[in-house]
Amino acid sequence: MRLSYPSNVKVIQVPCSGRVDIIHLLKAIEDGADGVYVAGCLEGECHFLTGNFKAKKRVQYVKKVLEELGIEPERVEMFNLSAGEGPRFAEIATEMTERIRELGPSPVKPQNAA
């Protein structure tokens, strides 16, 4: 099945959402991403047992850091879905794209940008 989601969504696959670290999320924002989301397993169904809980805690921490920096915490989010929910993934991608469009461009500009 071919999924249709916004072309500005860049998918980075990892073996487990638990492998996504705080630094990865913050670096994406620092590099100019307008928003970042993590799609992890359904709670209680993680192959690695607690990876999705670790990812959820890290996303919450990054949201708090962004808020302290005066950046909208809504720019970072965690979603839980199963690998078989491709249409839901596309729906989430669209939802996040709309959310970010409403927030506008990130206030963080890459240092090498003109």
N, C-alpha and C positions, 0 to 999 in steps of 0.2 A: 504494500500500500504506500502510495506517495503522500507525504504529508505536506501541507502548505502552511508555512508560517513566515513571518516577516523576514525579508532578506537581510536586515540589519542585525539579526540575532546570530551571534557567533557561538557555535556549540563546541565545547571543549570536553571531551569524554575522559573520565577517570574511572578506575576500577570500582571505586566506592565514593560516595559523597563525603565520607569521613576523611578522605585524602585531601579535600579542599581545606586549605589552611587560612587563617586570618590574613596572612600576608598576601595570599593570592587575591583575595577579595579587595583588600586595600590597594594593592598594586594596580588592579584593573581600573579602579576609580582614579588613582593617581595618573595613570596613563591616558586618561581622558574618556573612559567608558561613562556613558550617561547613567547606566544602571547595570546591575549584576544580579542574577538569580541562580540558585542552586536547586537542581531537581534531584531529590533523593528517593530512596525506597519508601514504601509505606511504613509507618511506625509499627514495629514489631515484626517486620518482614525483611530486615536487612540480612543479607547473606553473611556479612561480617559482624553480625549481632548488634553492635552499637554505633556503627559508622554514621547512620543518619541522625542519631541523637547528638553525636559530636559535631556534625555539620550544623545542626540547628542551634546549638550553643554558640558556635563560632559566628554564625550569621547574626544572632542576637547581640553578641559582643560588638561586631562591626557596626551594627545599627546604632548602638550606644555611642561608639567612638565618633561616627559621622555626626550624630546629633550634637555632641560636645564641640565639634569643629564647625558647627553652624551649617552643615549640609543635611539635606532632607534624608532621614533614615529610610524612607520609602524607596530609595534608589537601590536598596539591597533587600532580597527576599529569599525565603526557603519554601519550596513546594515539595510535597510528598506524593508520589504516584508510582504505580507499578510499571515495569518495563513493557507490559502489554498495552499500556494506555497511550499509544501514539497520538490519537486525536486530542486527548487531554493535554499532552505536551504542546501541541500546536496551539491549543486554546490558551494555555498559560503564556506562551511566547507572545501571542497577540495581546493578552491582558497586560503583560509587563511593558510591551512596546507602547500601548496606549497610556499607561500610568506614567511612563517616562516622558512621553510627548507632552502630557499635561504639566509635568514638573518643569519642562524645558531643559535646555542643555546643562550639563554639569558645570558647576562653578569652578571646578578644578581643571586647569588647562595644563597640558604637558609643557614642561620647561623648554623643550626644543621647538615648540610651535611659534610661528611668527605672529 
